[in-house]
Amino acid sequence: MRISVITPLFGGGAQIAEEASRALNALGHHASLIDMRPLQARYRELGRICASSEEAGLRFYAEVEQVLTSVIAEQRPDLVLSMSLAPLNARFVAGVRERGITTACWFVEDCRRYTTWRWQAGWFDHFFVIQKDPIIGMVEEVGGRSVRYLPTCGNRALADSVHLTAEERRV
């Protein structure tokens, strides 16, 4: 299966996307990471040069949509997996779905603190959260389809590569 994994602009979700991409490749899929972090500078620039934050947001999301639409057309994935807080809009996700590509979002944030899932959950074919009920039911209530609990985990190989001193092990 060809999978495009989209990172958020900021935060720890980008590292989780990197690890998920590696894990999917290790399982025999062809996962490609679409790293949105290089667009941080453009995001900040638009915040400075636009007359309002609304204008900056509209311009930024339009630019992201154009870039991602081109990348997805080139990669031709079977699945687009977006991490929470990735800079996507409903029109982009709908366009991906119209191409017959399955869409999923893995919301690896605290749903009580980051509530963007309230309007984004209905965009995707599958919506994964790292919290159990009542969050799953709440996501379904706002239109989330195929909502499932999918916790994060650790990479044993990465953890084993860290060598601690005897003093660090005692702590």
C-alpha positions in Angstrom: 0.0 0.0 0.0 1.2 3.5 -0.9 0.7 5.9 2.1 1.4 9.6 2.3 1.9 10.8 5.9 1.4 14.5 6.5 3.1 16.2 9.5 1.9 19.2 11.3 3.7 22.5 11.1 4.7 22.5 14.7 4.9 20.2 17.7 5.6 16.6 18.6 3.2 15.2 16.1 5.8 15.6 13.5 8.2 13.2 15.2 5.3 10.7 15.6 4.6 11.0 11.9 8.2 10.3 11.2 8.1 7.2 13.4 4.8 6.1 11.9 6.2 6.4 8.4 9.2 4.3 9.4 7.0 1.7 11.0 4.7 1.5 8.0 7.7 1.0 5.7 9.1 -1.7 8.0 5.7 -3.5 7.7 6.1 -3.6 3.9 4.1 -0.5 2.9 5.5 2.3 0.8 5.1 5.3 3.2 6.3 8.8 2.1 6.6 11.6 4.7 5.2 15.0 3.6 7.0 17.2 6.1 5.2 20.5 6.6 7.7 22.0 9.0 9.7 23.8 6.3 6.5 25.9 5.7 6.8 27.5 9.2 8.7 30.4 7.8 6.0 31.1 5.3 3.4 30.9 8.0 5.2 33.5 10.1 5.9 35.7 7.1 2.2 35.8 6.1 1.3 36.7 9.7 3.6 39.7 9.4 2.7 41.0 5.9 -1.1 40.4 5.8 -3.6 43.0 7.0 -5.3 40.5 9.4 -4.7 37.0 10.8 -7.8 35.9 8.9 -6.2 37.0 5.6 -2.9 35.4 6.6 -4.7 32.1 7.4 -6.7 32.1 4.2 -3.6 32.7 2.1 -1.5 30.1 3.9 -4.1 27.4 3.7 -4.6 28.1 0.0 -0.9 27.8 -0.6 -0.7 24.6 1.4 -3.6 23.1 -0.5 -1.9 23.8 -3.8 1.4 22.3 -2.7 -0.2 19.2 -1.2 -2.5 18.6 -4.1 0.5 18.5 -6.4 2.4 16.2 -4.1 -0.5 13.8 -3.7 -1.0 13.8 -7.5 2.7 12.8 -7.9 2.8 10.2 -5.1 -0.6 8.6 -6.0 -1.1 7.1 -2.6 -3.8 4.6 -1.6 -4.1 6.3 1.8 -3.4 9.9 3.1 -2.6 9.8 6.8 -2.7 13.3 8.4 -1.4 13.9 11.8 -3.4 16.2 14.1 -2.8 19.9 13.6 -1.6 19.4 10.0 -2.5 22.6 8.1 -5.3 21.1 6.0 -8.6 22.4 5.0 -11.9 20.6 4.2 -11.6 21.3 0.4 -8.2 19.6 0.2 -9.4 16.5 2.1 -12.6 16.3 0.0 -10.5 16.5 -3.1 -8.3 13.6 -2.0 -11.4 11.6 -1.2 -12.9 12.4 -4.6 -9.8 10.9 -6.2 -10.8 7.6 -4.5 -7.9 7.9 -2.0 -8.8 6.8 1.6 -8.2 9.5 4.2 -7.3 9.2 7.9 -6.3 11.5 10.7 -4.4 10.4 13.7 -5.2 13.0 16.4 -2.2 12.5 18.7 -3.1 15.5 20.9 -5.2 15.9 24.0 -8.7 16.3 22.6 -9.7 18.4 25.6 -6.9 20.9 25.0 -6.9 21.0 21.1 -10.4 21.0 19.8 -9.9 21.3 16.1 -11.2 17.7 15.8 -14.7 19.2 16.4 -14.8 20.4 12.8 -12.2 18.2 11.2 -13.4 14.8 12.2 -16.1 14.6 9.6 -13.6 15.4 6.8 -11.9 12.0 7.0 -12.8 8.4 6.3 -11.1 7.2 9.5 -10.3 9.2 12.6 -8.0 7.9 15.3 -7.6 9.3 18.8 -5.2 8.6 21.7 -8.0 8.9 24.3 -10.9 6.5 24.9 -14.5 7.4 25.8 -16.0 9.8 26.2 -13.8 11.3 23.5 -14.6 8.6 20.9 -18.3 9.2 21.4 -17.8 13.0 21.2 -16.0 12.7 17.9 -18.7 10.5 16.5 -21.3 13.0 17.6 -19.7 15.7 15.4 -19.6 13.6 12.4 -16.5 11.4 12.8 -16.7 8.2 10.8 -14.9 5.1 11.8 -13.5 6.6 15.0 -11.0 4.3 16.8 -8.6 4.4 19.7 -5.0 4.3 18.5 -2.5 5.0 21.3 1.1 6.1 20.6 3.9 3.8 21.5 7.7 3.8 21.8 10.4 2.7 19.4 12.3 0.0 21.2 15.3 0.3 18.9 15.5 4.0 19.5 15.3 3.5 23.3 17.9 0.7 23.2 20.3 3.0 21.4 20.5 5.4 24.4 23.3 4.5 26.7 22.9 5.6 30.3 25.7 6.0 32.8 25.4 4.0 36.1 24.4 7.1 37.9 21.6 7.9 35.3 20.3 4.3 35.6 20.1 4.8 39.5 17.8 7.8 39.0 
